[in-house]
């Protein structure tokens, strides 16, 4: 049985942690000695955890008394931007329900509690469930340190908790474990624990809304084919890297789920029927500006609708790059001004690339890899210049030299 005293630092450990808050953990590990009052691995976990959370969840970094678990739990927790986004989505969903108080929620796979800490304030009654006893004890302590009140922390299996509970919840949140028995990463829903495909109907019998966080590597079409009650899909990226795929399940679902994408301050929403029916004009040549959709738009598969929505032309059906002669500042992605267009031949390089020393190279629907192109063009990595190796309508292979607009 783990007690609160087991997870808290001794006076000697607290002193070392404070004095070495920004130290190199690997170097510190060489000098730490075990004693009756000092657990070296515990101290190192606290320092490493504090540094990691300072980057991932800045609002926690200044809170006194936060205790950190083993490294894996910190690595797997959500970042502050993604946790805030989940809270905003869930608050909207609850408001749309129009249910009277008290509203209630349960996080079935609580983990380090970052998502729970942001989502729980949306509800009157909130329950955190985690089967790892040490982690559950840490989170119960941390929620108090964060000033969160009326929190129920349960050490146990979240699925068993829901199956045996009386009453009905407003919302269930879960983040199935994406690792197999050997510690390897899993992607498909049926390979995660718990298996949401098997639990979908049971969970919806216990709550008005079920929100599941799944692997960002999972194909959106596969997710929609595997689950029957998905009403919304949210693809969330941070710094143009896809971080989360959120599915919202409800009783009354649309036959055409809405797909929301977010990347920083760029948002874009569409439905699969809009994508199927969208008409995207194909470009006969590269215009003055080039557009590369952000990671969320690409992941969501908004290949035609994004072109039609913003009035830009697509370079090729499979290139997923767009162009226009007038700048479209609201386009959800990176915007570039085209300097010149040419091919890979020695005498056909874009004129502005003559003498170029370095550039950022991207391949989109092109037969050669970035490293091969970089070697052939003798270009170093980086700088303000960008080269897109791509294919135009008519299967013409080109290099587009450009520079970022924004």
ABEGO torsion letter per residue (X at the ends): XBBAAAABBBAAAAAAAAAAAABBAAAAAAABBBBAABBAAAAAAAAAAAAAAAAABAAAAABBGBBBBBAAAAAABBBAAAAAAAAAAAAAAAAAAGBBOBBBBBBABAEAGAAAAAAAAABABBBBBBABAAAAAAAAAAAAAAGBBGBBBBBEBAAAAAAABBEBBABBBBBBBABBAAGBBBABAAABOBBAAAAAAAAAAABABBBBBBBAABBAAAAAAABAABABBBBBBBGGBBABBBBBBBABBBABBBBBBBBEABBBBBBAAAAAABBBBBBABBBABBBBBBAAAAAAGBAAAAAAAAGBBBABAAAGBBBBABBBAABBEBBBBBABBBBABAAABBAAABGBABBBBBBBGBABBAAAAAAAAGBBBEEABBBBBBBBBGGBBBBBBBBBAX
